[in-house]
Amino acid sequence: MAIPKIAIVGPESTGKSTMSAYLAKHYHTVWVPEFARDYCAKLTEPCTWQDEINMFYGQLNLEAEMLPLANDLLICDTTFITVKIWSDYTFGRTPQEVLDELPKHPYDLYLLLNIDLPWEEDPLRDFPHMREHFMEIWIKELQALDARYVLVSGMGDDRYENAVKAIDEFIR
């Protein structure tokens, strides 16, 4: 039986990495970190088209490496849909290989983290005033994939409890 994949997605500064770590601990499994975060931290020039393609393959490979370590669920801190969203925004289009692969790599459940958390500064975050814009894009992208997703809101423990509730309902 295939291990269900749970994707934690959303705009910048919505707590995806923190939520992924929490959920992995809660469900006694592993989580796939966001490949692009470490990749972008090492860049010395603005992100290029080739960088987006590299991040796409990096995310896919990292997920494949982590899948055999999963225990009943695989928690994924974002997906390569992020590459599509950033490529569309930055370059006006998405690499064809990303578009071709999107429908071939579905996740069983997406938790779309709401923008109700305060913005936290980070050198790898760029758009504090565009959170609503990117939230709308995330919703459109998930709908275009006909993805099963739940909007997760709340502050502190409520946010975690809402995410666990969504996953528990999915598991049932």
Secondary structure, DSSP 8 states (H G I E B T S, - for coil): ----EEEEE-STTS-HHHHHHHHHHHTT--EE--HHHHHHHT-SS---HHHHHHHHHHHHHHHHHHGGG-SS-EEEES-THHHHHHHHHHHSS--HHHHHHGGGS--SEEEEE-S-S-----TT---GGGHHHHHHHHHHHHHHTT--EEEE--STHHHHHHHHHHHHHHH-
